[in-house]
Amino acid sequence: LPRSFVPVAVIRCVTNYQIIPGKGQWETATLERADQGLAPLLTALHRPNQTRPAGTFCSDLVVLPPQFVLVGKDGQAIWPALPVTGCGLVQGEVLGALAALPWQKVSVRLVIKV
């Protein structure tokens, strides 16, 4: 993440399942935006990747990293690289900062009926 880039918002798409009255259960894609409280996320994104100490065992656990973009005041969107642990997982500080953002629903799209 370039230090010169100053984001004003974070945007993500969250998939879920929802019962739509009169239409049944659907997989949905919800576009969410957060435009306040970004400082902890930016601090977490500037953390260096950790290295794995020799002899450290990493589990075979696979975790999909969160998908989001940062939007600058000029509308430019950046998909940031996420700092990882020595085992290649996204650092907890990033995940915690994302979870703590005040997300606001922008739109919901029906993807497929379940």
SVG drawing of the C-alpha trace seen along z (x, -y; Angstrom):
<svg xmlns="http://www.w3.org/2000/svg" viewBox="-45 -13 61 43">
<polyline fill="none" stroke="black" stroke-width="0.4" points="0.0,0.0 1.7,-3.2 2.1,-5.6 1.0,-8.4 -2.4,-6.8 -5.0,-8.1 -8.2,-6.1 -11.6,-7.6 -13.5,-4.3 -13.3,-0.6 -15.7,1.5 -16.3,5.3 -18.8,7.8 -20.2,10.3 -22.0,13.4 -24.7,15.0 -28.0,16.8 -31.2,15.0 -34.9,15.9 -36.7,13.4 -40.4,13.1 -42.4,14.8 -39.2,15.9 -37.6,18.5 -34.0,18.9 -31.3,17.2 -27.6,16.8 -27.1,13.0 -24.2,10.7 -24.2,7.6 -22.0,4.6 -20.9,2.9 -19.0,-0.4 -17.2,-1.8 -16.0,-5.4 -15.2,-6.0 -12.7,-4.6 -10.2,-3.5 -7.0,-4.3 -6.7,-0.9 -7.0,0.9 -4.4,-1.3 -2.0,-0.7 -2.5,3.0 -2.0,3.0 1.3,1.3 2.6,4.0 5.5,6.1 5.0,9.7 6.2,12.0 8.8,14.7 8.5,18.3 11.2,19.2 13.2,22.3 11.5,25.5 8.1,23.9 5.2,26.2 2.4,24.7 -0.9,26.5 -2.5,27.4 -5.4,25.0 -6.4,22.9 -8.2,19.6 -9.4,17.5 -8.2,13.9 -10.8,11.2 -11.6,9.4 -11.9,5.6 -10.7,2.5 -9.6,-0.8 -11.0,-3.9 -9.1,-7.2 -10.7,-10.6 -10.2,-10.7 -12.1,-7.5 -9.1,-5.3 -9.5,-1.9 -6.6,0.2 -6.7,3.9 -4.1,4.0 -1.6,6.7 -2.3,8.2 0.5,8.7 0.8,12.4 2.0,14.5 5.0,16.7 2.6,19.5 1.1,17.4 -2.2,16.5 -3.5,12.9 -2.4,11.3 -5.0,11.0 -4.7,7.3 -6.0,6.9 -8.9,9.2 -9.8,7.5 -9.6,4.0 -11.8,5.1 -14.4,6.6 -14.5,3.5 -15.3,1.1 -18.8,-0.4 -20.0,1.3 -23.1,-0.1 -25.1,1.8 -25.1,0.3 -27.0,2.9 -28.0,6.5 -28.1,8.7 -29.8,12.1 -27.2,14.5 -28.9,17.9 -31.9,19.6 -31.0,22.3"/>
</svg>
